[in-house]
Amino acid sequence: MGMAEAKRPDSEPQAKAELLPFDDGDFHCLSPSLARDPQYNDRRLVLRRKLLSLAKVFAPEAQALGVEFDVRTSLHSPSSFNGMQVKRIWAYAVRAKSEKKRLKSVLGADLAKDLDASYRNAYVCAAVENDALEVSLRIHADAWFDGANLVNRVKREGFDGWKKQLNALDGYRLRLADWKGEWPCGALGSEKLAEFLKYYKPAEHALVVERRWPATPGLRAALFEPHVPREIVGEMLRLVPLYRFTAWSAESDFLFSK
């Protein structure tokens, strides 16, 4: 029998649903001095599988809250897609295929192709960088339909619903693309959210709601505790109601409906 065909680098690795503790190597392999080094691909693959396992724990628990997700991970090897360096690895939960199919029927054939790339959907994310651990809800600029759905919903219903969702997320911050400004969740008022929407333009800007834990070499040891992965899943679950409010779905249909 001949050699098995090598997997494509963007193929999802094998991983079962389990919670594995983080360790120093998970962060070190993403350091600036190693981010371009293909010799560390195997070590970054360990982290990629670890995050995928965590996401596979999250997904069925999110489904129990009323949202079905498919889970994906980012590349662990340098490529043209990441600027030939791996400074961040993440697992992300995106709308399931059944929801994609439903949304495609709403958007029509020309616009529906935007859904094919997973990042062109709102998603819940757990990410590791050299100096941080992050949980976030992200709407890429190319996920314009989810951004537009949110903007249209707030225009129609007012700020109260969105404000309630965001202020239930104490410890998180609302952020606009890579702008320096930020809007800390927990005590946001309508005027602050109006300020945000004054600048936010779907299809032009990314929208992020994130919580980050510092992981510089002197601080990251606390993240190696065995309870941390369970807490990260819990933080991802905290974002599910906001995802449900924000992203287009049959129950949150503000994209074209009148």
C-alpha positions in Angstrom: 0.0 0.0 0.0 1.4 3.4 -0.9 1.9 6.3 1.5 -1.3 8.0 2.6 -1.9 11.4 1.1 -0.8 14.1 3.5 -3.5 16.2 5.0 -4.0 19.7 3.8 -2.7 22.2 6.4 -6.2 23.8 6.7 -7.8 20.4 7.4 -9.2 20.1 10.9 -7.1 17.9 13.2 -8.4 14.9 15.1 -9.6 15.9 18.6 -12.2 14.5 21.0 -14.3 16.6 23.3 -12.3 17.1 26.5 -10.8 19.8 28.7 -7.0 19.8 28.7 -5.0 22.2 30.8 -2.8 24.8 29.2 1.0 24.9 29.7 3.9 27.2 29.0 4.6 25.6 25.6 1.2 26.6 24.4 2.1 30.3 24.7 5.8 30.1 24.0 5.3 28.5 20.5 3.5 31.7 19.5 6.3 34.1 20.6 7.7 36.5 18.0 11.0 34.6 17.7 9.2 31.3 16.9 6.0 32.5 15.0 7.7 32.0 11.6 9.6 28.8 12.5 8.1 25.7 10.9 10.0 23.5 13.4 7.4 24.6 15.9 4.4 23.5 13.7 4.1 20.2 15.7 4.0 22.1 19.0 1.4 24.6 17.7 -0.7 21.6 16.5 -0.8 20.4 20.1 -2.3 23.7 21.0 -4.7 23.7 18.0 -6.0 20.3 19.1 -6.4 21.4 22.7 -8.5 24.4 21.6 -10.6 22.2 19.3 -11.2 19.7 22.1 -12.4 22.6 24.3 -14.7 23.9 21.5 -16.2 20.4 21.2 -17.1 20.6 24.9 -18.6 24.0 24.4 -20.8 23.2 21.3 -23.3 20.7 22.9 -23.6 22.9 26.0 -24.4 25.9 23.7 -27.0 23.7 21.9 -28.7 23.1 25.2 -29.1 26.9 25.3 -30.7 27.0 22.0 -27.9 27.6 19.5 -26.3 25.0 17.2 -22.7 25.6 16.3 -20.1 24.0 14.1 -16.5 24.3 15.4 -13.4 25.2 13.5 -9.8 26.1 14.3 -7.2 28.4 12.8 -4.0 27.3 11.0 -1.0 26.2 13.1 1.6 26.6 10.4 2.9 29.7 8.7 1.1 30.3 5.4 0.0 33.1 3.1 -3.2 33.3 5.0 -1.5 34.4 8.3 1.3 36.4 6.8 3.8 33.5 7.2 3.7 33.7 11.0 1.5 32.2 13.7 1.0 34.7 16.5 -2.4 33.5 17.5 -4.3 30.2 17.4 -8.0 30.0 18.0 -11.0 27.7 18.0 -14.3 29.3 16.9 -17.9 28.3 16.9 -19.9 29.4 13.9 -23.5 28.9 12.7 -24.3 25.3 11.8 -24.7 24.1 8.2 -28.5 24.1 8.6 -28.5 27.8 9.6 -26.1 28.6 6.8 -28.4 26.9 4.3 -31.4 28.9 5.7 -29.5 32.2 5.5 -28.3 31.4 1.9 -31.9 31.2 0.9 -32.5 34.7 2.3 -29.4 36.3 0.8 -29.8 34.7 -2.6 -27.1 33.1 -4.8 -24.9 36.1 -5.4 -24.5 37.1 -1.8 -24.7 33.6 -0.3 -21.1 32.8 -1.4 -19.9 35.1 1.4 -21.0 32.5 3.9 -18.7 29.7 2.6 -15.7 30.9 4.6 -16.4 30.4 8.3 -14.9 33.7 9.4 -17.5 35.4 7.3 -20.0 34.6 10.0 -20.4 35.9 13.5 -18.5 33.5 15.9 -17.7 32.7 19.5 -13.9 32.3 19.9 -11.3 31.0 22.4 -7.8 32.2 21.4 -4.3 31.9 22.7 -1.5 34.4 21.9 2.0 34.6 23.3 0.9 37.1 25.9 -2.9 36.6 26.3 -5.8 34.2 26.6 -9.0 35.5 25.1 -12.7 34.7 24.8 -14.7 36.8 22.4 -17.7 37.2 20.1 -16.4 38.5 16.7 -18.1 39.8 13.6 -15.5 40.2 10.8 -16.0 43.1 8.4 -16.8 40.4 5.7 -19.6 39.1 7.9 -21.6 42.2 6.9 -25.0 40.5 7.2 -24.5 39.7 10.9 -23.3 43.3 11.5 -26.2 44.7 9.5 -28.6 42.5 11.4 -27.4 43.9 14.7 -27.6 47.5 13.5 -31.0 47.1 12.1 -32.3 45.4 15.2 -31.0 48.2 17.4 -32.5 50.8 15.1 -35.9 49.1 15.3 -36.0 48.1 18.9 -33.9 50.8 20.6 -30.8 50.3 22.7 -32.4 48.5 25.7 -32.1 45.0 24.4 -28.5 45.3 23.2 -27.5 47.2 26.4 -28.9 44.5 28.6 -27.0 41.8 26.7 -23.7 43.7 26.9 -24.1 44.8 30.5 -24.6 41.1 31.6 -21.0 40.6 30.5 -19.0 42.3 33.2 -15.3 41.9 32.5 -15.7 42.2 28.7 -15.3 45.2 26.4 -17.0 46.2 23.2 -14.4 47.1 20.6 -14.5 48.5 17.1 -11.9 46.9 14.7 -8.4 48.0 15.7 -9.5 51.4 17.0 -8.0 52.5 20.3 -11.4 53.3 21.8 -13.2 50.7 23.8 -16.6 50.4 25.5 -16.4 48.4 28.8 -19.4 46.2 29.4 -21.2 46.2 32.7 -22.3 49.8 32.9 -22.8 50.9 29.3 -25.5 53.6 28.7 -27.5 54.3 25.6 -25.3 57.3 24.8 -22.2 55.2 24.7 -23.8 52.6 22.4 -25.0 55.4 20.2 -21.4 56.7 20.0 -20.3 53.2 19.0 -22.9 52.9 16.2 -22.0 56.3 14.9 -18.6 54.9 13.9 -19.4 51.2 13.2 -20.1 50.4 9.6 -20.8 46.7 8.7 -18.7 45.6 5.8 -16.1 48.2 6.7 -15.3 47.4 10.4 -15.0 44.4 12.6 -17.0 44.3 15.8 -15.6 42.5 18.9 -16.8 41.8 22.4 -13.8 40.3 24.2 -12.3 39.4 27.6 -8.6 38.9 27.8 -6.4 37.4 30.5 -2.7 38.4 30.6 -0.2 35.6 29.8 3.2 37.2 29.8 5.9 34.8 31.0 5.7 36.2 34.6 1.9 36.0 34.8 0.8 33.0 32.7 1.3 30.3 35.4 -2.1 31.0 36.8 -3.6 29.9 33.5 -2.1 26.4 33.8 -4.5 25.4 36.6 -6.7 22.5 35.7 -9.9 24.4 36.3 -9.1 27.1 33.6 -10.4 25.2 30.5 -13.8 24.7 32.3 -13.9 28.4 33.1 -13.1 29.3 29.5 -16.0 27.1 28.3 -18.2 28.9 30.9 -17.1 32.3 29.5 -17.9 31.2 26.0 -21.4 30.1 27.2 -21.8 33.6 28.7 -21.6 35.0 25.1 -24.3 32.7 23.7 -27.2 35.0 24.6 -25.4 38.0 22.9 -24.6 35.8 19.9 -28.3 34.8 19.7 -29.3 38.5 19.9 -26.8 39.7 17.4 -26.4 37.1 14.6 -29.0 36.6 11.9 -31.3 33.7 12.5 -34.9 32.8 12.1 -35.6 34.2 15.6 -33.4 37.3 15.1 -34.3 38.3 11.5 -33.7 42.0 11.0 -31.6 41.9 7.8 -34.3 42.5 5.2 -37.6 42.0 7.0 -39.7 45.0 7.7 
